[in-house]
Amino acid sequence: MAARALDARRSRWLLLAWAVAIFALSAVTDPGTLAVLAVVAGAVFARGAGAVLRRVLVTVVPFVALLVGASWAWMRLVVGVAPDGQAYAALVLRAALLAFVTFAVMRRVDLLGALAGWPTASRLAVLTLAQVHALRLVATESWQGLQSRLPRRPGAVDAVRGAGGVTGALLTLSTRNAREVTDALRSRGF
């Protein structure tokens, strides 16, 4: 029992340190400083850094780079002059650094144990995690359905065409899932 309380306390301190670090890192705008902080974060979270970095490079960086590239191109089109690339590079670096720190900390935190003392926070965490799981399942199943219906490998255009039906299914499922999880929590006294 004492070890569990110690783990919960450690998780709370890690969550607090994460919140402070995320707030501080969000204010940094210089790409050089962000690069140095990325190296420091890699050293601080050296254990498992490779897996976390792969996760960031697969899930966060392409999406952020696409948005930042579209924003840069739009500004180039509207203004007629290429915008300063340093600010856009800082956006990508900051998003990657924030994601790396978040993923690295969450690997080390027992979230439900850390929030056990606060029933409302525990309930919110359970609802959020249940929603993420449900949305991930629907997205995976819709992609598999798209693959099974097409004679070729589906591309981005196919995914966008099918997004309307998937979005409706996601919203319906998330509403039902939130209601079920809330009822389950209430029945257990939360």
N, C-alpha and C positions, 0 to 999 in steps of 0.2 A: 504494500500500500504506500509506503514512504517513497519507493522508487517511482511509482506512478505520479505522486504529487510533485516529486522533483522534476520528472519529465514535463509535467504540465507547467510548472514554473519556468523551466528552461524554454519551453515553446512560447510562453507569454513574452519572455524577454526577447526572444528572436523575432516575434511578430512586432513588438514595439521598435526594435532596432531596424527592422525592415521598413516600417512606416516612416521613421525618421530619415532613413537612407533614400527612400523613394522621393520623399518631399525635397530633400537636398539635391538629389540628382536631377530632379525636374527643373531646377533653376539654372543648371549649367548649360551654357550655349556655345562654348568654344569647342570646336572639334578636337583640337589638340588635348585639351583638358579631359574631354570625354574619352579619348583614346588611352590616356594615362590611367584614368579611373577604371577603364575596362580591364587593363592589365592588373590593377590592384584587386579588382573584383575576382579575376581569375585566380590570383594568388590566395585570396581569402577563402574562396570556395574551390580549392584545388581538387579536393576529393569529389569525384563525379563531374568535374568541369567539362570533360569531353562530351558526356551524354547530354548535359544541359546545353552546351554550345550547339550540338547537333539539333536539339529541339528548337532552339532559338532560330537557327539558320533555316530550318524547314518550316516552322509555323509563323514566325513573326517577320523576319527580314524580307521575304518576297512580297508579302502584303504591304508592308510599310514602304518598301522601295517602289512598288507599283503606284501607291498613292502619292508619294513624294515626286516621282517622275511625272505623273499626270499633272500635279500642281505646278511643277516647274515648266512643263510644256504649255500649260494654260497661261501662265504668266508671260512666257515668251511670246505666245500668240497675241495676247491682249496688249502688252506693253510694246512689243516689237523689238525688244533688246533682251538678250539672255540675262536672267537674274543671277545674282551672286550665288554660286554653288555652295559656298561655305555654310550658309544657313540651312540649306537642304541636306547637306552631309551631316550637319549636327543633328537634324531631326532623325535621320536614320540611325546614327550612332546612339543617340539618347534612347530611342525606342528599343534598340537591341540591348543596351546596357540595363535598362529598367526590366526588360523581360528576363535577362540572364539572372539578375539579382533576385527577382521574384521567383523564378523557377528553382533556383538554387536554395533559397530559404524555404520554400514550400516542401522541398524534398526532406528537409530536416525538422519540420514542425508537425506535431500531432495537433491538427487544427481543432478537432472536436474536444480533445483533452484540454487544450489551452482555453477554450471558450466554455468549459463545463461549469464554471462558476457564474456564468451569465446566461440564463435560460433564453432570453430574447436573441442574443447573439448566436447561441447554439442553434436555435430554430432557424434563424436567417441563413446560417452556414449550411444547414441540412437542406433547406429549400433551394439554395443556390447550387449546391453540389448535385442535387437531384435533377434540377433543370439542365445543368450542363450535361449530365449523363443522358438524359432523355433527348436533348438536342443532338448530341453526338450519335446516338443510335439512329435517330430519324435521318440525319445527314448521311450516315453510312448506308442505311437501307435504301434511301432514295438514289444514291450513287450506284449501288448494286442493281437496283431496278432499272436504272437508265442503261447500264451496261448490258443487262439481259435483253432489253428491248431493241437495241441497235445492232445491226450486223457488223458494225465497225466499232473501233474504240471511240467512246464519246469524247468530245472536246469541250472547250470553254463555251462555245456558242450553244451547244446542246444543253449544257448545265444551266445557262442563263435562260434558255427557252423553257426549261422545266422548273425554273425557280418559283414561279407563281404558285403552282400546286404544292410544291414542297414547303413554301413559306406558310401557306394556309394550314397545312398539316402540322408544321412546327408550332404554330400559335395554338392550335386546338390541343395538341398533345401537351404543350407546356402548361396550359391552363388546367387541363385535367390532372396532370401530374402534380402541380402545386396544390390543388384541392386534396388529392389523395394523401400527399405527404403531410399536409397540415392536419387532416383528420387523424392520421396515424400518430402524429406528435401529441395532439390533444388527448387521444385515448390513452397515451402513456403518461399523462400528467404534466406535459411541458406547457 
